Amino acid sequence: QVQVVESGGGLVQAGGSLRLSCAASGSIVTFTTMGWYRQAPGKQREFLATITKSGYTNYADSVKGRFTISRDNAKNTIYLQMNSLKPEDTAVYYCKAMRDIRPYEFWGQGTQVTVSW
C-alpha cells in the first residue's frame, strides 16, 4: 500500500520561509504527477503546484514566484520551498501522488503551516 507523508510545517513569521517535504513509499517515478495543495479553516482545498515525472511544473497564480516545487527521485521525495510567507498562507498543506492505475491518487495526512505577523 502506498503511503504519502508530509513534514516540515510549523510556525513562521511573515516574510519567512519554510520547506515542506513529501515522502512516498515506493518509487515516486511510478507516479505521473505529484503535487501540493492546502486547506485553510472554513475554505475549500486549493491547488498550489504540481510536478510531473519528467519535471514539468505548474503553479497556482497565488503562489507563483514565491513557492517552488521540486523532486528528488533518489529519495522518493518532493519538496515545496515557500518564501515570502504571508499570514494568508496559513493552512494545512497536503501532498498528493497520482498515477495511471487504480487507485489513481493518494493523499498525505497534511502538515500545518502557520504564518504570524
C-alpha positions in Angstrom: 0.0 0.0 0.0 1.3 3.4 -0.9 1.8 5.9 1.8 2.4 9.6 1.4 3.8 11.5 4.4 4.3 15.3 4.7 6.7 17.0 7.0 8.3 20.4 7.6 5.3 22.5 8.7 5.5 24.9 11.6 5.1 28.4 12.8 7.0 31.2 11.0 6.8 35.0 10.9 5.5 36.8 7.9 8.3 37.2 5.3 10.0 34.0 6.4 10.5 30.7 4.6 9.7 27.0 5.1 10.4 23.9 3.1 7.9 21.1 3.1 8.8 17.6 2.3 6.6 14.8 1.0 7.9 11.2 1.1 6.1 8.5 -0.8 6.6 4.8 0.0 7.9 3.0 -3.1 9.5 4.8 -6.0 7.9 8.1 -6.9 8.8 7.6 -10.5 5.7 5.3 -10.6 3.6 8.5 -10.1 2.9 10.5 -13.2 2.4 13.7 -11.1 2.8 14.8 -7.5 1.5 18.0 -6.1 0.9 20.3 -3.2 -2.5 21.6 -2.0 -3.7 23.4 1.1 -6.8 24.0 3.0 -7.4 26.9 5.3 -10.1 26.8 8.0 -13.5 27.3 6.5 -12.2 27.1 2.9 -12.0 24.5 0.2 -8.8 22.7 -0.5 -6.9 24.6 -3.2 -4.3 23.6 -5.7 -0.8 25.1 -5.2 1.7 23.3 -7.5 2.4 20.1 -9.3 5.4 18.4 -10.8 5.4 15.6 -13.4 7.7 12.6 -13.6 9.7 14.5 -16.3 10.0 17.6 -14.1 7.4 19.8 -15.7 5.9 22.2 -13.1 2.7 24.1 -12.8 1.7 26.7 -10.2 -1.3 28.5 -8.9 -1.2 32.2 -9.5 -1.4 32.9 -5.8 2.0 31.3 -5.1 3.8 31.7 -8.4 7.2 33.4 -7.8 7.1 32.6 -4.0 6.8 28.8 -3.9 9.0 26.3 -5.8 8.2 22.6 -6.2 10.9 20.1 -6.8 11.6 16.4 -6.6 14.4 14.0 -5.7 13.7 10.7 -7.3 16.5 9.0 -5.5 14.9 9.9 -2.1 11.3 9.3 -3.3 10.6 12.8 -2.1 9.1 16.0 -3.4 9.5 19.4 -1.8 7.8 22.8 -1.6 10.1 25.7 -0.9 7.9 28.5 0.4 9.4 32.1 0.6 8.0 35.4 1.5 5.2 33.8 3.5 2.1 35.8 4.4 -0.5 35.2 7.1 -3.0 34.2 4.4 -0.7 31.2 3.6 -1.7 29.7 7.0 -3.3 26.4 6.2 -2.9 22.6 6.4 -0.7 21.6 3.5 -1.3 18.3 1.7 0.7 16.2 -0.7 -1.0 14.2 -3.5 0.5 11.5 -5.6 -1.2 10.5 -8.8 -0.8 7.6 -11.2 -2.4 6.0 -14.2 -3.7 2.8 -12.5 -6.3 2.4 -9.7 -6.1 3.7 -7.1 -5.4 6.8 -9.1 -4.3 9.1 -6.2 -3.0 9.1 -2.7 -3.2 11.9 -0.2 -0.9 12.5 2.8 -2.3 13.4 6.3 -1.3 17.1 6.0 1.1 19.3 7.8 0.2 22.6 9.5 1.8 25.9 8.4 1.0 29.0 10.5 2.3 32.4 9.4 2.1 35.1 12.0 2.8 38.9 11.9 
